[in-house]
Amino acid sequence: MDYICFMAKIKNIDTLTVDSSVLCCNFVNTVSSWKVAGSYDYLDSYDSFLQWCQKLRVCSPDFLDGLRASAQGRDLETAQALERIKEVRGRLQRLITSISGGDTDQTALLLPEMAPLLGEAASRERLEFWGGQFHLGLRGAPEDLLAPLWHVIHSLKGLLLGNDPRRIKECPKCGWVFLDQTKNGRRKWCNPQACGSTDKMERYNRRKKEPKGQGLGKR
């Protein structure tokens, strides 16, 4: 992983780091920080969404090329699609963050918001057979500008049903979300070389500024 890109001043899909193994978490992580108002949004256009889909291999290159061709001249529809994409991202961020914080009441309130989306994604499921094995795929038409979004929603089902909720975490520094797959389950940051190092340095600098004796007794 190129940690230099994480700190790059030029922000775009190419420099966006991928710190989670779960598609819906990486979708949430397309805002540079959920902790700071006005942070950079990597999905600043419908085409950037397609670029993200290509980077994460959400759909085949041929399918994405079809979507790009279909989007040509449909400015109003692509703007509406992007608005919907960001609205769904916000729902996912609120839900996954509530789970990471152990807020069961908030999670119970947010889950019904996702039910129609999960149902929509499930209605597109289809069995495929290739490479000598069965696979679960999703139907999609090149003219459906939201088609890649159903793959994102589909991954949420796998995240919630296939893992210990305590392993679903939020980075305390930037608010990015991830599935902790470390052996001891003690992963704290989205990226220890980026947010982890920055957080440790900031805490070190704060301690240096404290009057002598003020930090005694702290652990």
Sequence and secondary structure as in RCSB ss.txt:
>XXXX:A:sequence
MDYICFMAKIKNIDTLTVDSSVLCCNFVNTVSSWKVAGSYDYLDSYDSFLQWCQKLRVCSPDFLDGLRASAQGRD
LETAQALERIKEVRGRLQRLITSISGGDTDQTALLLPEMAPLLGEAASRERLEFWGGQFHLGLRGAPEDLLAPLW
HVIHSLKGLLLGNDPRRIKECPKCGWVFLDQTKNGRRKWCNPQACGSTDKMERYNRRKKEPKGQGLGKR
>XXXX:A:secstr
  HHHHT SS SGGG     SSHHHHHHTTBS SSSTT  BS  SHHHHHHHHHHTT S HHHHHHHHHHHTT H
HHHHHHHHHHHHHHHHHHHHHHHHHTT HHHHHHHHHHHHHHHHHHHTTEEEEEETTEEEEEE   TT TTHHHH
HHHHHHHHHHHSS GGGEEE TTT  EEE  SSSS   SS IIIIIHHHHHHHHHHHHHS TTTTTT  
